[in-house]
Amino acid sequence: MRVLVIGGNGFIGSHLTDFLVSQGQSVRVYSRSYNQYIKKTDEDVEYIYGEFTDDSLLNSALQDIEIVYQLISTTVPSTSNKNPKEDIASNVISTIKLLENCVNASVKKVIFPSSGGTIYGSPQKLPISEDDLTNPICSYGITKLAIEKYLYLFNYLYGLDYSILRISNPYGPRQNPMGNVGVITVFLNHILNKRAIQIWGDGEIVRDYIYISDVVQALYYAQTSNSSQKLFNIGSGQGVSLNQLISKIRQTLNKDFEVEYMEGRKVDIPVNVLDINTAKKILEWQPTIDLEVGIQKTWQWLQTL
């Protein structure tokens, strides 16, 4: 299989690239830059560096490609509301151009990691299924939802196959420990550097955390799915509050650390836990890495930096 991973030097993309190569697939990576958290460059991978908005360069990267993973996003949930117009221009419009180029290049399938953590907004019931209402409260989630709709449109108009994976809160090695997303990795990095952990609100916000290797497995299984079901929630199916997460980290690492509570943010919904039964049934996928194991693996990686 000839695969293009757009954003293949990112956190999820680099793990996916490594796994696809291990499965004997021919992989081309399109990325904005080199990832400092990747220790090696695989000689079996072709790298093309450029901006996601560079329509011409991206079009050339699509030549002879069968499967496209679109993993690039130019914004994160906590900052996307500051400039919604830029969010739309850089993410939605650029992805529409990509889909047009995929049709012209006879690409067979596009696989898109959407945002299970933001796309539903404040849920009416738990766990959240793929059929539940989508009322995102940040521009990031709105643009993800718009891209999902365009994938459906291009399938309807041109027969371009697709799969959408609404991923909860991924974490693990190669995630930016100083970034604006990925609380587990960020928290562990603060502990490693003897800095206080900062929590927005009272710590009762509940999230669904999924380890990176489980995410990659789901992305891989989506390649060969011929089901009419195109939309899958990908998470652990378990809700953990920030306070519970702090307790699990203390227990797992056998370390104590300072925690600072700060004023809550409007962008943070109170609870998000995904129903993953559709992915279990159709993709024959399920998470295998427990939270405690994932914390330990991420901690071990951080100590190598």
Backbone bond lengths (Angstrom), bond angles and torsions (degrees), N, CA, C in turn:
res aa  C-N    CA-C-N  psi(-1)  N-CA   C-N-CA  omega(-1)  CA-C   N-CA-C  phi
1 M - - - 1.458 - - 1.528 109.67 -
2 R 1.325 116.70 133.01 1.467 122.27 178.60 1.536 108.50 -98.86
3 V 1.336 114.98 116.70 1.466 120.96 -168.53 1.522 110.90 -123.33
4 L 1.336 115.93 137.23 1.459 122.09 171.12 1.520 108.27 -109.54
5 V 1.322 116.70 122.84 1.466 121.58 176.77 1.526 107.54 -106.36
6 I 1.317 116.30 104.12 1.461 121.47 178.60 1.527 107.07 -83.27
7 G 1.331 115.76 118.23 1.453 120.20 -170.80 1.516 111.32 89.59
8 G 1.324 116.03 27.09 1.463 121.58 -174.64 1.515 115.57 -73.32
9 N 1.322 117.67 -4.47 1.472 120.73 173.93 1.518 112.16 -101.71
10 G 1.328 116.27 2.61 1.455 120.04 179.08 1.516 111.81 -81.96
11 F 1.318 115.09 -175.33 1.458 121.76 -178.13 1.528 111.61 -56.75
12 I 1.331 116.67 -60.76 1.465 120.05 179.96 1.517 110.76 -70.97
13 G 1.323 116.37 -43.23 1.462 120.99 -174.89 1.515 114.63 -60.83
14 S 1.327 117.39 -38.49 1.466 119.73 -178.60 1.525 111.29 -69.48
15 H 1.321 116.84 -38.23 1.462 119.81 175.75 1.527 110.95 -66.63
16 L 1.328 115.89 -41.31 1.459 120.22 177.83 1.523 111.19 -62.46
17 T 1.333 116.35 -43.73 1.466 120.71 179.13 1.523 111.04 -58.51
18 D 1.314 116.97 -47.65 1.469 120.74 179.03 1.523 111.34 -58.67
19 F 1.330 116.35 -42.13 1.457 119.91 -177.41 1.536 110.91 -68.68
20 L 1.320 117.13 -42.62 1.462 120.19 -179.98 1.522 111.12 -62.06
21 V 1.331 116.85 -40.21 1.465 120.80 176.65 1.530 110.16 -62.66
22 S 1.323 116.68 -41.05 1.470 120.57 179.44 1.522 111.94 -64.15
23 Q 1.339 116.65 -21.50 1.463 121.23 177.95 1.522 112.57 -93.36
24 G 1.331 115.57 8.04 1.463 120.52 176.02 1.513 114.87 81.25
25 Q 1.335 118.05 16.34 1.455 120.04 179.95 1.529 111.11 -88.10
26 S 1.308 115.53 152.32 1.464 122.34 178.10 1.529 108.04 -87.85
27 V 1.329 116.29 115.98 1.463 120.60 -170.00 1.534 111.36 -117.14
28 R 1.313 114.10 132.62 1.469 122.01 171.53 1.523 107.06 -118.46
29 V 1.319 117.10 134.18 1.464 122.44 -179.06 1.521 109.62 -110.63
30 Y 1.329 115.44 132.03 1.459 121.66 171.77 1.523 106.92 -113.69
31 S 1.320 116.85 120.45 1.459 120.12 -173.97 1.516 110.71 -145.32
32 R 1.324 115.00 154.41 1.463 119.69 177.95 1.515 111.97 -75.61
33 S 1.336 117.20 -31.46 1.460 119.41 -175.57 1.516 110.20 -160.89
34 Y 1.323 115.42 172.85 1.459 122.56 175.40 1.522 109.29 -77.97
35 N 1.322 116.83 143.66 1.467 122.36 179.60 1.520 109.57 -95.60
36 Q 1.320 116.98 118.49 1.466 121.41 -176.98 1.521 112.65 -66.43
37 Y 1.352 116.63 -17.46 1.464 119.59 -177.78 1.530 113.15 -91.25
38 I 1.336 116.53 1.06 1.459 120.48 174.43 1.519 108.21 -95.62
39 K 1.308 117.59 123.03 1.455 121.79 -174.13 1.522 113.47 -80.85
40 K 1.338 116.81 -18.46 1.460 117.92 -174.87 1.525 109.98 -138.10
41 T 1.329 115.15 162.26 1.449 122.31 171.56 1.520 107.66 -118.36
42 D 1.316 116.52 117.98 1.454 120.55 -176.21 1.525 109.93 -74.16
43 E 1.322 116.29 124.86 1.458 121.07 -178.61 1.525 112.10 -67.63
44 D 1.340 116.95 -18.77 1.458 120.69 -179.47 1.524 112.55 -83.53
45 V 1.329 117.59 -1.52 1.457 122.20 -177.64 1.523 110.26 -108.51
46 E 1.326 116.00 135.29 1.473 121.24 174.85 1.529 108.17 -92.82
47 Y 1.332 116.47 126.56 1.467 121.00 -177.99 1.523 110.72 -109.41
48 I 1.326 115.30 133.18 1.462 122.49 173.48 1.524 107.27 -125.20
49 Y 1.317 116.87 125.62 1.465 120.98 -176.58 1.525 110.47 -107.73
50 G 1.327 115.61 128.92 1.451 121.03 178.92 1.514 110.96 -178.91
51 E 1.316 116.84 171.63 1.460 121.88 178.80 1.526 110.28 -79.78
52 F 1.326 115.86 149.47 1.459 120.34 177.87 1.528 111.23 -63.51
53 T 1.315 116.50 -24.88 1.466 121.45 179.78 1.526 113.01 -81.76
54 D 1.340 118.18 -4.12 1.468 121.83 179.09 1.525 108.96 -82.59
55 D 1.323 115.91 88.18 1.462 122.44 -173.09 1.531 111.90 -60.41
56 S 1.312 116.97 -41.06 1.469 121.20 -176.83 1.525 111.84 -66.55
57 L 1.336 116.52 -46.70 1.463 120.45 -179.30 1.527 110.83 -66.64
58 L 1.317 116.00 -40.27 1.457 119.87 179.22 1.524 110.91 -65.03
59 N 1.313 116.50 -36.71 1.463 120.72 177.77 1.528 111.19 -62.39
60 S 1.313 116.63 -40.91 1.466 120.06 178.63 1.523 111.37 -66.93
61 A 1.338 117.42 -31.36 1.461 121.33 178.90 1.525 111.96 -69.27
62 L 1.339 117.37 -19.46 1.460 121.76 -177.73 1.527 113.61 -83.28
63 Q 1.292 117.63 -9.17 1.460 119.88 -175.66 1.525 111.56 -62.99
64 D 1.339 115.20 130.44 1.475 123.70 178.19 1.533 112.80 67.56
65 I 1.313 117.51 19.49 1.464 121.65 -178.79 1.543 109.76 -96.40
66 E 1.345 115.63 139.63 1.462 121.28 178.18 1.531 112.27 -100.48
67 I 1.341 116.16 -41.86 1.463 121.75 -176.07 1.529 109.03 -122.53
68 V 1.336 116.72 134.53 1.459 121.95 177.05 1.533 109.43 -119.67
69 Y 1.331 115.51 127.35 1.456 121.71 168.34 1.525 107.60 -102.06
70 Q 1.334 117.20 120.94 1.474 120.76 179.94 1.521 108.58 -103.06
71 L 1.344 116.84 94.56 1.462 121.65 -175.06 1.521 113.88 -107.47
72 I 1.330 118.17 -1.99 1.467 119.57 -177.14 1.527 111.14 -78.24
73 S 1.331 115.91 135.46 1.458 122.47 167.68 1.520 107.46 -138.82
74 T 1.307 116.28 136.76 1.462 120.17 -176.61 1.520 112.66 -92.67
75 T 1.348 117.10 -1.62 1.461 119.97 -178.95 1.530 109.70 -133.44
76 V 1.333 115.96 170.96 1.467 122.67 172.80 1.527 107.48 -127.10
77 P 1.349 118.01 158.67 1.468 119.81 -175.04 1.522 114.70 -54.63
78 S 1.331 117.78 -42.65 1.467 120.43 -171.58 1.523 113.50 -70.51
79 T 1.326 117.76 -18.51 1.469 120.21 -177.62 1.527 113.37 -116.62
80 S 1.320 118.18 -7.10 1.468 120.62 -171.74 1.517 113.37 -65.25
81 N 1.350 118.24 -28.97 1.466 120.47 -178.62 1.527 112.86 -70.95
82 K 1.318 116.94 -14.39 1.469 119.82 -178.34 1.520 112.10 -70.32
83 N 1.339 117.25 -28.05 1.466 120.18 -179.18 1.530 109.85 -148.38
84 P 1.350 117.29 73.15 1.469 120.16 -177.77 1.522 113.63 -59.72
85 K 1.330 117.16 -34.39 1.469 119.66 -179.28 1.520 111.24 -63.37
86 E 1.321 117.08 -40.98 1.454 120.91 177.52 1.532 110.50 -67.97
87 D 1.312 115.73 -36.87 1.466 120.90 177.54 1.525 110.18 -59.47
88 I 1.326 116.49 -45.76 1.464 121.37 179.46 1.523 111.13 -65.82
89 A 1.327 116.34 -45.95 1.464 120.62 -176.75 1.520 112.16 -63.66
90 S 1.335 116.17 -45.41 1.463 119.34 -173.35 1.516 113.25 -82.49
91 N 1.331 117.99 -25.99 1.459 120.60 -176.74 1.531 113.31 -105.67
92 V 1.325 117.27 -55.45 1.466 119.59 -175.64 1.524 111.19 -71.32
93 I 1.319 116.99 -53.52 1.467 119.67 -176.44 1.527 111.20 -64.01
94 S 1.335 116.39 -40.79 1.467 119.32 178.65 1.525 111.43 -64.32
95 T 1.329 117.63 -35.79 1.461 120.40 178.46 1.522 111.11 -71.04
96 I 1.325 117.84 -36.32 1.474 120.39 175.44 1.530 110.24 -61.21
97 K 1.319 116.87 -43.48 1.466 120.05 176.46 1.518 110.84 -61.62
98 L 1.337 116.65 -39.65 1.461 120.73 177.25 1.522 110.29 -60.29
99 L 1.321 117.67 -45.64 1.459 121.04 -178.88 1.530 111.06 -63.37
100 E 1.314 117.31 -38.96 1.467 120.68 175.74 1.526 110.59 -60.43
101 N 1.320 115.41 -43.73 1.464 119.92 179.15 1.526 111.58 -68.12
102 C 1.327 117.76 -33.85 1.465 121.02 176.61 1.526 111.06 -62.78
103 V 1.321 116.32 -42.01 1.465 120.51 177.58 1.530 109.91 -62.41
104 N 1.323 116.91 -46.07 1.470 121.12 -179.50 1.520 112.31 -64.93
105 A 1.336 117.35 -30.88 1.465 122.05 -178.27 1.530 112.27 -90.88
106 S 1.348 117.40 3.57 1.469 122.98 179.23 1.528 113.01 60.89
107 V 1.324 116.31 34.91 1.460 120.66 173.75 1.529 108.36 -63.86
108 K 1.336 116.58 140.70 1.457 120.49 -177.49 1.524 113.10 -81.11
109 K 1.349 116.26 -39.04 1.459 118.39 -171.61 1.519 111.19 -153.68
110 V 1.334 116.21 143.36 1.458 123.20 173.56 1.526 107.94 -116.04
111 I 1.329 116.55 130.60 1.459 122.06 177.86 1.523 107.76 -114.01
112 F 1.328 115.03 125.29 1.465 120.86 -171.15 1.526 111.22 -123.68
113 P 1.344 117.89 114.88 1.466 120.69 172.89 1.524 109.99 -77.60
114 S 1.322 116.25 106.08 1.452 121.47 176.89 1.530 108.73 -88.68
115 S 1.312 116.92 -168.29 1.462 120.59 -172.72 1.521 111.45 -116.07
116 G 1.329 116.69 96.46 1.455 120.20 175.46 1.509 112.85 -66.36
117 G 1.327 116.27 -19.43 1.454 120.71 -178.23 1.512 114.47 -82.57
118 T 1.357 117.61 -21.20 1.471 119.17 -176.37 1.528 113.61 -123.47
119 I 1.311 118.54 -20.61 1.467 120.07 -167.85 1.530 113.25 -71.98
120 Y 1.339 117.04 -24.62 1.464 119.87 -177.20 1.526 112.62 -87.73
121 G 1.320 117.92 -20.66 1.446 119.80 -174.42 1.521 110.50 70.91
122 S 1.334 116.77 -149.73 1.461 120.65 178.68 1.533 109.13 -77.61
123 P 1.332 117.38 116.66 1.471 119.81 -172.60 1.521 112.86 -73.62
124 Q 1.346 115.73 152.18 1.458 121.33 175.60 1.517 111.57 -89.49
125 K 1.361 116.12 -20.43 1.458 120.60 177.31 1.526 108.82 -152.40
126 L 1.327 114.87 163.87 1.460 121.26 178.94 1.522 110.10 -130.50
127 P 1.341 118.23 146.01 1.461 125.22 -8.69 1.527 111.65 -71.30
128 I 1.316 117.24 165.24 1.460 122.58 -174.83 1.525 109.30 -87.11
129 S 1.324 117.06 126.91 1.468 121.29 177.43 1.523 110.42 -97.71
130 E 1.322 115.45 167.47 1.463 121.08 -178.93 1.527 112.66 -63.31
131 D 1.342 117.37 -22.39 1.466 121.16 -177.95 1.526 112.98 -89.24
132 D 1.319 117.71 -3.39 1.458 120.08 -178.21 1.524 111.64 -72.64
133 L 1.333 115.42 164.39 1.458 120.93 -178.14 1.526 111.71 -60.81
134 T 1.323 115.07 146.89 1.464 120.99 175.69 1.526 108.36 -116.22
135 N 1.327 115.41 106.95 1.465 122.11 178.86 1.526 109.52 -132.62
136 P 1.341 117.23 68.65 1.464 119.71 -177.48 1.520 111.62 -62.72
137 I 1.344 115.30 146.15 1.467 120.46 -178.69 1.523 111.54 -108.98
138 C 1.346 116.35 14.14 1.469 120.13 173.48 1.519 108.96 -137.84
139 S 1.310 115.40 151.92 1.460 120.89 -178.52 1.525 111.53 -58.21
140 Y 1.315 116.63 -34.79 1.470 121.85 178.28 1.527 110.89 -54.65
141 G 1.329 116.39 -49.00 1.455 120.13 179.60 1.519 112.50 -67.25
142 I 1.338 116.99 -36.67 1.463 120.90 179.57 1.528 110.56 -64.58
143 T 1.338 117.63 -42.59 1.464 119.50 179.89 1.524 111.04 -67.66
144 K 1.339 117.59 -36.52 1.467 119.99 176.03 1.530 110.42 -61.20
145 L 1.324 116.22 -42.64 1.459 120.99 179.62 1.526 111.12 -64.97
146 A 1.323 116.58 -40.69 1.466 120.40 178.10 1.529 110.75 -61.71
147 I 1.325 117.18 -43.08 1.465 120.89 179.08 1.526 110.40 -62.95
148 E 1.336 117.44 -39.79 1.466 120.40 175.91 1.522 110.69 -56.24
149 K 1.324 116.92 -44.11 1.463 120.88 -178.77 1.526 111.23 -66.10
150 Y 1.319 117.36 -37.24 1.468 119.43 178.18 1.517 111.77 -69.69
151 L 1.321 117.59 -31.87 1.462 119.67 174.33 1.525 110.27 -62.40
152 Y 1.318 116.05 -42.52 1.464 119.98 176.03 1.532 110.26 -61.46
153 L 1.326 117.00 -43.91 1.466 121.17 -178.60 1.525 111.82 -61.75
154 F 1.338 116.43 -44.65 1.469 119.09 -178.27 1.533 111.32 -69.92
155 N 1.310 116.84 -28.40 1.459 119.52 172.86 1.525 110.55 -67.98
156 Y 1.318 116.06 -42.74 1.467 121.52 179.89 1.533 111.93 -66.22
157 L 1.325 116.58 -42.86 1.457 120.34 -176.04 1.521 113.47 -80.09
158 Y 1.335 116.46 -39.96 1.467 119.97 -168.78 1.532 114.28 -124.04
159 G 1.337 116.94 -3.94 1.462 119.11 179.73 1.513 114.55 78.06
160 L 1.335 117.98 15.30 1.462 121.54 178.25 1.530 108.88 -71.94
161 D 1.323 116.97 114.59 1.452 120.70 -177.70 1.531 109.99 -72.56
162 Y 1.334 115.78 156.79 1.476 119.56 -178.36 1.519 110.35 -158.31
163 S 1.321 115.56 160.10 1.456 124.11 167.34 1.519 107.63 -137.34
164 I 1.326 116.01 140.53 1.456 122.78 178.17 1.517 108.13 -116.85
165 L 1.328 117.13 126.94 1.459 122.33 177.43 1.519 108.44 -115.27
166 R 1.322 115.77 110.02 1.461 120.57 177.29 1.521 108.35 -85.11
167 I 1.335 115.31 97.17 1.467 122.48 -173.14 1.522 109.60 -88.01
168 S 1.323 116.37 138.11 1.468 120.94 -176.92 1.522 111.13 -73.27
169 N 1.330 118.13 -103.59 1.463 122.55 -178.33 1.529 109.07 -126.77
170 P 1.334 117.63 90.09 1.465 120.39 -177.73 1.525 111.70 -75.14
171 Y 1.322 115.49 150.84 1.463 120.59 178.15 1.516 108.84 -152.87
172 G 1.336 115.45 165.57 1.454 120.11 176.69 1.517 112.41 140.66
173 P 1.328 117.52 -174.28 1.464 122.45 179.86 1.527 112.07 -55.91
174 R 1.328 115.00 147.03 1.468 126.35 179.47 1.520 113.23 80.29
175 Q 1.325 118.20 -4.49 1.457 119.52 172.59 1.520 108.38 -75.38
176 N 1.315 116.13 139.12 1.462 120.51 -177.56 1.525 110.53 -61.94
177 P 1.332 118.74 112.42 1.466 120.58 -176.96 1.518 113.31 -72.83
178 M 1.322 117.45 -7.71 1.464 121.55 178.39 1.515 111.86 -117.12
179 G 1.337 115.95 19.50 1.451 121.22 -176.49 1.513 113.69 -87.01
180 N 1.350 115.21 -172.67 1.465 122.57 -178.99 1.525 112.78 -99.10
181 V 1.331 116.74 0.41 1.462 121.12 177.65 1.523 108.63 -132.31
182 G 1.343 115.33 162.64 1.459 118.95 177.04 1.513 112.50 84.89
183 V 1.340 117.38 68.81 1.462 120.07 -172.20 1.525 112.23 -62.65
184 I 1.325 117.85 -33.74 1.465 118.89 -178.52 1.515 110.69 -62.93
185 T 1.328 116.52 -49.57 1.464 120.45 -179.90 1.518 110.91 -64.22
186 V 1.331 117.32 -42.26 1.468 121.41 179.45 1.525 110.40 -64.55
187 F 1.325 117.52 -45.20 1.467 120.95 178.89 1.523 111.10 -59.16
188 L 1.333 116.23 -47.42 1.464 120.32 -177.87 1.531 111.19 -63.31
189 N 1.320 116.30 -36.01 1.462 119.20 178.45 1.529 110.95 -67.28
190 H 1.316 117.41 -37.01 1.466 121.06 175.81 1.525 110.34 -62.98
191 I 1.320 116.16 -43.33 1.467 119.92 179.08 1.521 110.80 -62.64
192 L 1.325 115.74 -44.08 1.461 120.65 -179.50 1.529 111.21 -59.74
193 N 1.329 116.06 -36.23 1.459 121.14 -177.94 1.528 113.01 -97.85
194 K 1.357 114.31 14.45 1.474 121.29 175.09 1.529 112.72 56.55
195 R 1.330 114.46 42.46 1.468 120.81 175.41 1.524 108.99 -113.80
196 A 1.305 116.55 152.69 1.462 121.38 180.00 1.528 110.62 -68.42
197 I 1.312 115.82 142.43 1.461 122.05 172.80 1.520 108.45 -80.26
198 Q 1.327 116.65 135.42 1.460 121.18 179.80 1.525 109.66 -108.57
199 I 1.326 115.70 127.93 1.458 121.93 -179.63 1.520 108.90 -120.02
200 W 1.350 115.94 128.25 1.461 121.55 176.89 1.521 108.21 -82.86
201 G 1.326 117.25 119.94 1.451 121.69 -179.32 1.525 112.07 93.80
202 D 1.346 115.43 -160.48 1.467 120.43 -174.46 1.526 113.64 -91.12
203 G 1.331 117.66 3.32 1.457 120.59 178.07 1.514 114.17 87.26
204 E 1.332 117.37 3.53 1.468 120.45 -178.80 1.527 112.63 -94.26
205 I 1.337 118.00 3.08 1.461 121.21 173.39 1.528 109.12 -63.16
206 V 1.332 116.82 131.16 1.464 122.74 -175.54 1.524 110.38 -109.03
207 R 1.329 115.54 132.16 1.461 121.65 179.28 1.527 110.55 -132.26
208 D 1.326 114.47 165.75 1.460 124.32 -178.83 1.530 107.00 -113.91
209 Y 1.333 117.57 109.64 1.462 122.00 -173.64 1.526 110.78 -101.37
210 I 1.351 115.92 136.21 1.457 121.42 -177.24 1.527 109.66 -132.57
211 Y 1.332 116.40 130.16 1.459 121.05 -177.08 1.527 110.61 -74.95
212 I 1.313 116.26 149.01 1.458 122.94 -170.03 1.529 113.36 -58.80
213 S 1.323 119.12 -39.47 1.469 119.76 -178.36 1.520 111.54 -65.04
214 D 1.334 117.66 -31.99 1.461 120.75 176.46 1.522 110.84 -70.18
215 V 1.332 117.38 -36.69 1.467 121.57 175.63 1.522 110.39 -61.81
216 V 1.313 116.67 -45.60 1.467 121.52 -178.21 1.523 110.99 -62.23
217 Q 1.326 117.08 -41.44 1.461 120.54 178.07 1.529 110.55 -59.18
218 A 1.322 117.44 -43.47 1.466 121.11 179.61 1.524 111.22 -63.91
219 L 1.325 117.13 -42.56 1.467 121.15 178.07 1.521 111.00 -61.49
220 Y 1.319 115.99 -39.37 1.468 120.96 179.66 1.530 110.83 -67.52
221 Y 1.315 117.60 -44.90 1.464 120.89 -179.71 1.527 111.76 -63.48
222 A 1.336 117.11 -28.92 1.466 120.66 179.57 1.522 112.12 -65.74
223 Q 1.325 117.31 -22.23 1.468 120.89 179.17 1.516 112.49 -56.88
224 T 1.299 116.22 -45.18 1.460 120.90 -170.49 1.522 113.61 -100.32
225 S 1.320 117.75 3.07 1.462 120.10 179.53 1.525 110.45 -71.03
226 N 1.322 115.78 123.33 1.463 121.68 176.55 1.524 111.86 -105.69
227 S 1.312 116.08 13.46 1.455 121.37 -177.02 1.529 111.25 -70.02
228 S 1.324 115.11 152.73 1.463 119.97 172.92 1.521 111.12 -70.90
229 Q 1.335 116.40 -16.60 1.464 120.95 174.32 1.527 108.98 -75.82
230 K 1.312 116.93 118.93 1.466 122.05 -175.26 1.523 113.31 -108.42
231 L 1.329 116.83 -8.23 1.454 121.09 -170.99 1.527 110.02 -121.48
232 F 1.351 115.76 128.29 1.458 120.69 -176.30 1.529 111.26 -136.90
233 N 1.326 116.30 130.70 1.464 120.62 168.12 1.523 108.98 -78.28
234 I 1.335 115.82 134.63 1.468 121.26 178.32 1.529 108.33 -126.67
235 G 1.314 116.06 110.80 1.456 121.75 178.90 1.510 109.35 -161.71
236 S 1.310 116.05 -168.59 1.465 120.23 176.99 1.526 111.36 -86.35
237 G 1.334 116.09 -21.15 1.450 120.72 -174.92 1.521 112.91 79.37
238 Q 1.338 116.55 6.15 1.465 122.03 -177.55 1.527 109.62 -122.46
239 G 1.327 116.68 135.69 1.451 120.72 178.03 1.517 111.84 -96.07
240 V 1.333 115.64 136.32 1.469 121.47 179.90 1.527 107.70 -133.92
241 S 1.329 117.16 124.25 1.464 119.54 176.62 1.526 109.61 -75.26
242 L 1.313 116.12 162.37 1.465 119.90 178.25 1.522 110.72 -62.66
243 N 1.315 116.89 -36.92 1.472 119.61 177.20 1.529 111.10 -65.43
244 Q 1.321 116.44 -40.39 1.464 119.86 175.85 1.521 110.95 -65.06
245 L 1.332 116.42 -38.57 1.456 120.86 178.31 1.528 110.64 -61.71
246 I 1.321 116.67 -43.30 1.470 120.88 177.71 1.525 110.12 -58.44
247 S 1.334 116.24 -43.80 1.474 120.27 179.75 1.526 111.08 -63.94
248 K 1.344 116.88 -40.14 1.464 120.64 179.81 1.527 110.89 -66.14
249 I 1.328 116.57 -38.73 1.460 120.06 178.76 1.527 109.81 -65.82
250 R 1.318 117.42 -45.14 1.470 120.70 178.04 1.527 110.64 -58.44
251 Q 1.313 116.34 -43.90 1.457 121.29 -177.54 1.522 111.40 -68.89
252 T 1.336 116.29 -42.81 1.458 120.93 -176.39 1.524 111.83 -68.69
253 L 1.334 115.98 -43.06 1.470 120.30 -176.57 1.527 112.60 -90.10
254 N 1.328 115.35 -14.21 1.470 120.41 -175.34 1.526 110.60 55.74
255 K 1.336 114.32 46.32 1.463 121.49 179.87 1.517 109.64 -132.96
256 D 1.321 115.50 150.65 1.455 120.31 173.00 1.525 108.40 -108.53
257 F 1.325 116.32 155.05 1.465 121.15 -177.02 1.523 108.40 -161.44
258 E 1.309 115.06 164.09 1.461 121.46 -177.71 1.528 110.40 -87.23
259 V 1.329 115.56 142.55 1.467 121.65 177.50 1.526 108.92 -125.34
260 E 1.320 116.72 128.02 1.466 122.24 177.52 1.527 109.11 -109.90
261 Y 1.337 116.44 129.33 1.465 121.61 177.73 1.525 108.76 -99.61
262 M 1.338 114.96 130.09 1.456 121.64 -177.17 1.530 109.54 -118.96
263 E 1.319 115.96 167.71 1.463 120.83 -179.63 1.528 110.34 -60.54
264 G 1.340 116.25 137.12 1.458 121.62 -178.65 1.523 112.58 -64.08
265 R 1.347 114.94 162.12 1.464 121.31 -178.54 1.533 110.08 -116.41
266 K 1.334 117.01 146.11 1.460 121.49 179.12 1.526 112.05 -65.98
267 V 1.324 117.40 -26.15 1.455 121.24 -175.94 1.523 111.84 -73.34
268 D 1.325 118.42 -13.74 1.466 122.17 -176.21 1.531 110.76 -94.85
269 I 1.334 116.99 112.19 1.455 120.25 174.32 1.528 108.73 -72.44
270 P 1.332 118.72 153.45 1.465 120.06 -173.03 1.521 114.53 -70.00
271 V 1.338 118.16 -32.71 1.466 119.34 -175.24 1.526 110.08 -152.09
272 N 1.334 115.96 142.72 1.463 121.35 176.47 1.530 108.57 -150.31
273 V 1.324 116.14 111.11 1.462 122.50 176.34 1.522 107.37 -135.91
274 L 1.325 118.20 127.60 1.455 122.20 -172.65 1.523 112.77 -96.69
275 D 1.332 115.06 142.18 1.463 122.43 169.57 1.524 107.20 -83.85
276 I 1.332 117.90 116.82 1.466 122.20 -174.04 1.525 112.76 -107.49
277 N 1.318 117.56 16.92 1.465 121.00 -176.02 1.524 113.10 -66.41
278 T 1.333 118.40 -31.97 1.467 120.74 178.69 1.524 110.78 -63.88
279 A 1.332 117.11 -44.50 1.465 120.87 177.86 1.525 111.23 -65.17
280 K 1.324 116.80 -38.13 1.466 120.17 177.80 1.520 111.02 -62.04
281 K 1.325 116.54 -41.75 1.455 121.15 -175.09 1.525 112.43 -77.31
282 I 1.317 117.19 -47.90 1.469 120.63 -170.93 1.523 112.19 -90.26
283 L 1.334 117.54 -43.86 1.467 120.15 179.28 1.532 111.92 -85.20
284 E 1.330 115.97 -10.58 1.468 121.86 -174.60 1.532 110.62 54.59
285 W 1.322 113.17 44.45 1.468 122.59 -178.34 1.514 109.30 -118.09
286 Q 1.317 115.96 148.11 1.457 120.89 168.26 1.522 109.14 -157.40
287 P 1.332 117.36 151.45 1.472 119.83 -179.71 1.522 110.73 -67.41
288 T 1.325 115.22 147.05 1.468 120.87 -177.47 1.529 113.53 -123.14
289 I 1.327 117.75 -14.78 1.467 121.61 -175.66 1.523 110.08 -101.18
290 D 1.318 116.70 113.53 1.464 121.55 176.55 1.528 110.34 -65.96
291 L 1.328 115.79 156.84 1.459 121.24 -178.15 1.522 111.73 -58.52
292 E 1.308 118.01 -42.89 1.464 120.64 -178.88 1.528 111.24 -62.47
293 V 1.341 115.84 -41.86 1.473 120.57 178.78 1.524 110.21 -65.55
294 G 1.329 116.44 -42.73 1.458 120.49 179.51 1.511 112.35 -63.36
295 I 1.333 116.70 -39.93 1.466 121.03 176.69 1.522 110.14 -60.50
296 Q 1.333 116.52 -45.35 1.457 120.81 -178.98 1.523 111.51 -64.07
297 K 1.324 118.17 -41.72 1.467 122.22 179.14 1.536 111.04 -64.26
298 T 1.312 115.65 -41.60 1.469 120.05 179.53 1.527 110.56 -67.59
299 W 1.317 117.05 -40.54 1.464 122.58 177.45 1.529 110.85 -60.71
300 Q 1.313 116.60 -44.38 1.464 120.90 179.52 1.516 111.48 -63.10
301 W 1.333 116.71 -38.46 1.461 120.26 178.91 1.538 111.00 -66.55
302 L 1.326 116.49 -44.86 1.463 120.09 -179.55 1.510 112.31 -58.03
303 Q 1.313 117.00 -32.57 1.470 120.58 -179.54 1.523 112.88 -72.04
304 T 1.331 117.69 -11.52 1.458 121.22 177.95 1.514 113.23 -90.10
305 L 1.332 118.38 -9.40 1.463 121.47 -175.12 1.532 111.28 -77.21
